[in-house]
Amino acid sequence: MDATTNAPTAAGRGMASARGLASLYTPLALGGGALLSNDAIVQMSQPAVATSEDALLLIPTRFALGFMTSMDNRRRGPRANGSSVILGPAAFGHVGMGGSLGFADPAERLSLAT
């Protein structure tokens, strides 16, 4: 098996506790620190791709540089129940299996993981 075969599922095997995710998102919420520049943090909150239906999640999604950005799918009815991630305009993060969520909101200097 070559690297390209595993590429689509590489992130699907990551496991972390809520505390571990919060440790990742906290420096991002505080401006990046030694990890990233402020410009990179701003780019992480700017949607680069929006779909009308994500091929895997089967709901409309918005992504910025590998992170999900705010998406409000509440008007889609019962089928989309629970499929909204309503974050502030500068926030970015990602949902995980079983309803978990981690995100950073640099405008509010806040990170959260559940």
N, C-alpha and C positions, 0 to 999 in steps of 0.2 A: 504494500500500500504506500503510495507517495503522499507528500505533504498536501497536495491539492485535494486529495480524496478526503482527508480529515478536516480541511479548512472550514467547511460549513458547520461542523458540529464542535469545533474547538471550544467555543465559549459555552456550549451546552453542558459541559462537564465540570464547570466551575462550581465549587461549593463554598459557602461562607455562612457564618452566623450573622445575625443582625448587628452585633457589636463590631464584627470584622468589616462589614459593609460600611457602617458609619465611620469607621477609621479610614476607609478609602475616600469617602465623600467629604469628610470634614475639611481636609486641606483644600479641596476644590471649592467648597463653599466659602472659604476664607481667602480666595484669590489665587490659589495655586501654590503659594510658597515656593519651595525649591523644586517642586515637581513640574510645574507648567507655568508658562507666561500668562499674564492677564489676557493677552490677545487670544491665546488658545482657549482659555476659559470662556471668553465671549463667543468664540466659534462653536463651542460645545452646546450653547443654548440656541443657536440659530438653526432652524429647520433646513436641512439640505434635501430631504426626500419626504414626500407625503404620498401615501397611497390611498386609493378609495377602498381597497380591500387587500390587506397583507396576506400573502400566500400561505403563511404558517398560522398566524393568529386569526385569520378570517374576519378581521375588523379593520377599519381605517386606522392608519398609524402615521406618526410623524417622527422622523429621526434626524439627528444632527451628529456628525462625526462619531458614530457608534453608540450614541445615547438616545433614548427616547425623550421627546419633548412633550409638552402638554397636549392632550387630545381629549376632546369632549364628545363621546359617542352616546350620550344619554338619549338623544332624540331618535336613535335607531330602534328603540323599543325593547321588548323583553329579551330578544335574542342577544342584545349587546349589554344586558344587565351586568354590571360589575366590570365593564371593559373600558372604563374611562380612567385616565390618569390626569387629573386636573391640577396642574402646577402653575406657579407664577410664570410670567413671560421669560424670565432669565433662568429658570430651573431646568435641570436635565437629570436623567437617571435611567433606571431600567426596572422593569417588572421581572419577576422570576416565577418559578414553578410554585404552585400552591398558594398564590396570592401574595408572595413576598414582594417588597418594593424597596429600592434604595434610591435616594436622589440628593442633589445639592442645589441650593438656591443662593447663588452669590449675592444677589440683590438684597436678600434678607439675612445673609451670613448664617444660613441654616442648613444642616444636613439631617437626614432621617433615614432610618432603615427599619423595616418590620419583617 
